[in-house]
Structure formats: C-alpha cells, structure tokens
Amino acid sequence: MAALARDGRASYTELADRVGLSVSAVHQRVRRLEQRGLITGYRACLDATGLGLGLTAFVAITPLDVDRAEEAPVKLAHLAAIEACHSVAGAESYLLKVRVASTQALEDLLREIRSLAGVSTRTTVVLSTVFEDRPPL
C-alpha cells in the first residue's frame, strides 16, 4: 500500500517489482484494498503555485451563533478556494485550508466566509511548506 500511496500511477508490474510479489498478487491486493474502502480514489496532484494560487492560509472559524455551528461547512462548501474543512476541538469549530492568488484575494475570501457562514475568523498565512500530502503509512 505504501508503494501505491507514493505513486498512484504505478502499473501493477512496477508495483510488483517494488514489493517483490507477482503482478496478479498485487492486482488482487489493490482490488481488496479498494473493496474494503482503504483506497478511496486516485487523483492528480496539482501545483497550486503553477495554477496561480501561491498563497496558502489556514482559517479557523468560530460561529457567531454556537447553536448553528454545523451549518458553516454546508454554507461554505461551494467556495473553490477552500481546499479542506476540518472540525476541530478547541476555541474554534472548524479549520479551513485555503489557497488563493494574493493577499487581496485572501481578504476577499475572508469577507465572503464571514458573510456566508456567520462566523468570526482567525487566519494564519503559510510562509513555506516543508512537506504535505504524505501518505499515512
């Protein structure tokens, strides 16, 4: 599973060579992992900076009305700039990972998030990324 997580485009033959199994054994193992829901899909990894989205930030949101906290993700789901939304423990209710083109775009997005979801925000801008999207193995 680690070899496939590192290179989702590897052929069964390449995977078999890397892990020392037959091609049919690798194919069966991958199929079983998919059936068990451990492999949930395959995707291309895109270069955000190359796409013009060079600014990454984490936005912690706190609902102004705590009784309606669970509505925030639904109200924000359509915003393409939000790459991930995590429910978190602590003072805030959710932590969003966002990617935008500029500080002005971030300011506009924050204004939109506050308006749409009725939340306050606390933002941390990423200066550089040492690593991310590591497989959990």
Backbone as a ProteinNet text record, in pm:
[ID]
protein_1_A
[PRIMARY]
MAALARDGRASYTELADRVGLSVSAVHQRVRRLEQRGLITGYRACLDATGLGLGLTAFVAITPLDVDRAEEAPVKLAHLAAIEACHSVAGAESYLLKVRVASTQALEDLLREIRSLAGVSTRTTVVLSTVFEDRPPL
[TERTIARY]
82.9	0	87.6	201.7	289.7	342.2	379	430.7	323.8	201.6	91.6	59.2	65.3	37.7	141.3	266.6	370.8	355.1	303.9	290.1	162.5	52.8	-77.4	-89.7	6.5	3.2	89.2	153.8	239.1	155.2	210.5	141.6	152.7	70	79.3	216.4	273.2	406.3	511.6	505.4	600.5	584.6	460.3	435.3	487.4	463.9	510.5	661.7	731.8	878.4	922.9	854.6	893.2	871.8	764.6	731.2	766.6	814.8	858.4	746.8	635.2	522.7	493.6	408.9	367.2	268.1	254.5	160.5	17.9	-18.7	-155.4	-179	-77.8	-93.2	-111.8	-36	-50.5	-189.1	-232.9	-365.6	-474	-464.3	-563.5	-560.6	-440.6	-429	-487.6	-457.9	-512	-664	-716.5	-861.5	-925.6	-862.6	-916.8	-912.3	-805	-795.4	-903.8	-932.1	-1039.6	-1174.9	-1199.3	-1327.4	-1349.9	-1242.6	-1253.9	-1264.5	-1249.4	-1260.3	-1133.1	-1021.5	-895.4	-832.4	-856.5	-820.4	-950.6	-959.4	-1085.7	-1089.5	-976.7	-975.8	-835.1	-825.8	-698.8	-715.8	-609.9	-622.1	-486.9	-492.7	-370.5	-334.1	-206.6	-159.2	-119.5	-185.1	-164.4	-72.7	3.8	92.6	12.6	-25.4	-109.2	-42.4	86.9	157.4	153.2	175.2	168.6	30.6	-71.2	-208.9	-246.5	-149	-176	-233	-220.7	-273.9	-157.6	-71.3	52.7	42.8	-72.3	-86.8	-175.5	-120	-193.4	-213.3	-330.6	-358.8	-448.9	-441.4	-532.7	-624.9	-753.9	-853.2	-936.2	-920.6	-1000.8	-1129.5	-1243.3	-1371	-1448.3	-1514.1	-1597.8	-1734.3	-1840	-1973.8	-2014.8	-2080.9	-2133.2	-2249.6	-2323.6	-2433.3	-2392.2	-2349.4	-2296.4	-2398.5	-2526.1	-2629.4	-2637	-2570.8	-2576.5	-2438.7	-2349.3	-2210.7	-2201.7	-2285.2	-2276.1	-2319.4	-2378.1	-2421.5	-2306.9	-2200.1	-2090.8	-2031.9	-1995.1	-1936.9	-2030.5	-2158.3	-2255.8	-2260.9	-2259.2	-2267.7	-2140.5	-2028.8	-1900.6	-1852.7	-1919.2	-1872.6	-1852.1	-1927	-1916.9	-1796.8	-1727	-1613.1	-1489.8	-1449.8	-1339.7	-1206.7	-1190.2	-1064.6	-1042.6	-1148.4	-1135.1	-1098.8	-975.6	-924.8	-966.5	-978.2	-1015.9	-1088.3	-1178.3	-1251.5	-1249.3	-1191	-1178.7	-1254.9	-1335	-1396.7	-1288.6	-1271.5	-1160.7	-1208.7	-1127.9	-1151.5	-1080.9	-1132	-1069.1	-1164.2	-1108.5	-1190.1	-1267.7	-1207.1	-1274	-1349.7	-1442.3	-1520.7	-1462.6	-1407.3	-1354.6	-1223.3	-1140.1	-1016	-1019.6	-1008.4	-1011.5	-871	-838.1	-714.8	-757.9	-704	-744.2	-622.3	-646.1	-541.5	-599.8	-528.1	-571.1	-451.7	-478.6	-373.1	-293.8	-356.1	-290.6	-349.5	-286	-339.7	-475.6	-493.5	-624.3	-730.5	-695.1	-789.2	-821.9	-722.6	-746.7	-841.1	-817.2	-905.1	-1048.7	-1064.2	-1197.8	-1263.1	-1184.6	-1237.1	-1279.9	-1200.3	-1235.6	-1365.8	-1380.2	-1504.1	-1623.4	-1604.2	-1712.1	-1743.5	-1642.2	-1661.7	-1741.4	-1702.9	-1773.8	-1919.8	-1940.6	-2075.2	-2164.7	-2113.8	-2194.7	-2227.6	-2128.9	-2144.8	-2173.7	-2169.3	-2193.5	-2090.7	-1964.1	-1855	-1753.3	-1673	-1553.4	-1437.5	-1327.9	-1214.7	-1085.5	-992	-855	-768.2	-680.7	-608.3	-458.7	-400	-255.9	-210	-121.6	-70.3	53	59	172.6	285.8	404.3	521.6	589.5	603.2	657.4	606.9	610	563.1	680.9	712.4	823.7	782.9	664.2	606.2	457.1	384.1	240.5	196.3	73.3	15	96.5	155	229.1	132.6	162.8	77	81.4	-27.1	-33.6	42.9	129	199.5	335.6
-118.4	0	125.1	122	238.5	273.8	173	198.2	262.5	217.4	275.2	416.1	439.5	572.5	673.6	630.2	720.3	749.3	652	668.9	600.7	674.4	621	584.9	626	593.9	472.6	414.8	299	183.6	112.9	-4.2	-119.7	-221.2	-338.9	-403.7	-400.8	-457.2	-381	-247.2	-166.5	-191.6	-196.8	-222.6	-360.7	-459.3	-595.6	-598.5	-528.7	-522.5	-456.3	-350.1	-276.2	-355.9	-435.7	-505.4	-653.6	-703.3	-841.9	-944.5	-908.1	-1000.6	-1018.2	-1113.9	-1130.1	-1020.1	-998.7	-897.3	-933.1	-1060.2	-1099.2	-1080.2	-1106.7	-1085.9	-938.4	-852.7	-708	-662.8	-710.4	-673	-714.2	-834.6	-881.4	-797.5	-764.2	-684.1	-544.8	-483.2	-350	-357.2	-457	-471.9	-489	-570.2	-590	-459.7	-383.4	-254.8	-158.5	-160.5	-75.4	-121.7	-252.3	-306.5	-279.3	-282.2	-255	-105.7	-22.3	121.9	186	113.2	171.2	257.5	222.2	310.6	374.4	504.8	574.1	639.8	643.7	703	734	783.3	821.6	962.3	1044.6	1181.9	1234.5	1339.8	1408.8	1510.1	1524.1	1625.1	1747	1857.6	1978.2	2076.5	2151.3	2253.9	2382.3	2413.6	2530.5	2659.2	2672.5	2793.8	2806.2	2695.2	2695.3	2729.7	2703.8	2737.2	2879.6	2953.8	3091.5	3104.8	3000.5	3002.3	2989.6	3088.4	3082.9	3116	3156.5	3190.6	3086.3	3019.1	2920.5	2978	2955.6	3001.6	2901.2	2903.1	2826.1	2925.9	2901.8	2992.9	2917.4	2956.4	2898.9	2979.9	2911	2981.9	2942.8	3044.2	3027.7	3086.1	3006.8	3059.4	3165.9	3268.4	3371.2	3317.1	3221.1	3153.7	3007.6	2970	2834.9	2724.7	2756.1	2656.5	2622.4	2701.3	2678.1	2645.5	2599.6	2572.9	2474.7	2371.4	2268.1	2316.9	2434.6	2488.1	2547.8	2588.4	2658.3	2579	2451.8	2379.3	2371.8	2354.6	2346.8	2479.5	2588.5	2720.9	2758.9	2692.1	2727.1	2625.4	2513.4	2402.4	2441.4	2536.6	2573.6	2663.4	2712.4	2802.2	2721.4	2732.2	2653.2	2682.4	2798.9	2835.1	2755.9	2697.3	2617	2475	2436.3	2304.8	2196.9	2232.3	2134.4	2204.5	2130.7	2180.7	2071.5	2102.9	2006.8	2057.1	1970.7	2001.3	1979.6	2076.8	2069.6	2092.6	2043.5	2069.3	2199.1	2269.9	2393.9	2510.4	2628.5	2750.4	2764.9	2725.8	2735.8	2606.8	2615.4	2497.7	2424.4	2500.4	2440.8	2507.2	2431	2483.2	2459.2	2567.4	2560.3	2577.2	2500.5	2523	2587.1	2705.1	2778.3	2810.3	2820.1	2859.9	2968.4	3079.2	3193	3253.3	3349.5	3409.2	3518.1	3588.2	3705.9	3739.1	3833.1	3878.1	3945	4015.4	4076.9	3969.1	3862.9	3752.1	3686.1	3675.5	3619.7	3709.7	3838.7	3932	3922.2	3913.3	3898.6	3767.5	3659.5	3529.4	3533.2	3592.8	3601.3	3678	3785.2	3863.4	3776.6	3698.9	3612.4	3500.4	3440.9	3335.7	3390	3506.2	3566.7	3595.3	3648.7	3686.2	3563.7	3465.6	3347.8	3261.3	3241.6	3143.8	3205.2	3337.2	3399.8	3356.2	3373.8	3329	3440.2	3425	3507.2	3420.4	3485.7	3411.5	3450	3355.5	3379.2	3312.4	3389.9	3342.1	3333.6	3224.8	3205.4	3186.2	3273.7	3265.1	3175.2	3084.6	2993.2	3065.6	3064.9	3125.7	3028.4	2903.7	2799.1	2665.2	2565.8	2432.6	2337.1	2277.7	2183.3	2050	1999.9	1882.3	1881.8	1813	1793.4	1676.4	1631.9	1520.4	1393.2	1370.4	1247.9	1132.6	1017	900.1	865.9	812.5	784.1	658.8	609.7	483.4	509.2
0	0	0	66.8	72	-66.8	-145.2	-280.2	-366.6	-354.2	-432.4	-383.8	-253.3	-199.2	-248	-263.4	-312.9	-460.9	-537.4	-682.3	-728.2	-727.1	-764.9	-911.5	-993.1	-1135.6	-1170.6	-1072.6	-1098.5	-1152.6	-1248.6	-1302.7	-1204	-1222.8	-1137.4	-1151.2	-1269	-1291.7	-1210.8	-1215.4	-1138	-988.5	-942.9	-800.8	-760.4	-845.4	-816.7	-802.4	-890.4	-882.1	-751.7	-711.4	-590.9	-462.8	-458.7	-334.5	-336	-449.4	-456.1	-461.3	-523.8	-541.6	-689.2	-721.9	-861.5	-898.1	-1026.5	-1074.7	-1032.2	-1042.7	-1004.9	-855.2	-772.8	-628	-596	-663.1	-641.8	-685.8	-801.8	-852.5	-753	-697.8	-600.2	-473	-425.5	-303.1	-322.5	-436	-463.6	-472.2	-541.3	-553.2	-415.2	-328	-192.4	-111.8	-125.4	-54.5	-102.2	-231.3	-285	-231.5	-232.1	-185	-36.7	41.5	185.2	215.2	113.3	133.2	184.7	186.2	230.6	122	-2.3	-114.1	-158.3	-140.8	-168.5	-305.2	-375	-507.8	-552.8	-673	-733.1	-787.3	-774.6	-821.3	-866.6	-944.4	-984.4	-876.3	-848.1	-753.2	-835	-809.6	-888	-816	-891.8	-837.2	-820.5	-697.7	-670.7	-718.3	-694.7	-738.1	-889.4	-958.2	-1104.5	-1157.5	-1076.9	-1114.3	-1074.2	-1019.9	-979.9	-839.7	-760.4	-623.9	-526	-525.6	-450	-303.2	-254.8	-113.6	-46.3	53.5	132.2	272.1	327.6	463.2	533.2	665	748.2	816.4	804	859.2	963.1	1088.3	1196.2	1203.8	1205.4	1211.1	1336	1392.2	1510	1477.7	1487	1457.9	1558.9	1510.5	1599.6	1681	1622.7	1692.8	1710.3	1830.7	1854.2	1826.7	1833.2	1805.7	1656.8	1573.1	1428.4	1370.7	1455.7	1415.5	1300	1301	1197.3	1059.4	1049.7	920.7	840.2	906.6	838	720.9	738.2	624.2	503.6	528.8	420.3	344.5	418.2	357.1	281.3	312.7	250.9	147.6	136.9	52.7	-94	-143.6	-284.8	-316.6	-216.2	-239.1	-279.2	-403.9	-458.5	-389.3	-332.8	-266.2	-138	-83.6	38.3	-2.7	29.1	-10	89.8	216.4	318.4	431.9	496.8	613.3	718.4	833.8	943.2	1064.4	1124.4	1252.6	1358.4	1448.1	1543.6	1686.1	1779.6	1921.1	1956.5	2053.7	2096.2	2083.8	2081	2078.5	1947.8	1836.5	1707.5	1677.5	1583.9	1545.4	1425.7	1330.7	1207.6	1170.2	1100.5	1045.8	896.1	820.5	674.1	618.5	517.4	441.7	311.3	284.5	164.6	78.2	-51.9	-146.8	-237.7	-244.2	-325.5	-397.4	-482.9	-564.7	-492.9	-399.5	-341.9	-206.1	-138.2	-9.8	-28.9	-139.7	-167	-186.8	-256.9	-275.9	-142.1	-53.1	79.3	158.6	152.9	223.2	171.8	41.2	-18.2	25.7	27.1	68.5	214.6	301	442.8	463.4	388.8	396.3	353.8	248.1	198	298.6	357.1	457.7	575.9	625.2	739.4	705.7	587.3	546.5	524.3	452.5	419.1	539.3	626.9	734.7	870.4	882.4	1012.1	1115	1082.1	1168.2	1188.1	1292.2	1305.4	1257.6	1216.8	1162.3	1231.7	1231.9	1275.4	1170.3	1106.8	989.2	1013.7	965.5	967.5	823.5	777	640.1	639	542.6	528.7	456.9	516.9	453.6	358.8	400.5	313.8	364.4	277.3	312.4	306.4	418.5	426.1	363.7	397.1	333.6	357.7	268.5	285.8	199.1	219.4	143.6	154	271.2	292.3	313.5	259	285.2	433.7	488.1	631.5	674	591	622.4	680.3
[MASK]
+++++++++++++++++++++++++++++++++++++++++++++++++++++++++++++++++++++++++++++++++++++++++++++++++++++++++++++++++++++++++++++++++++++++++

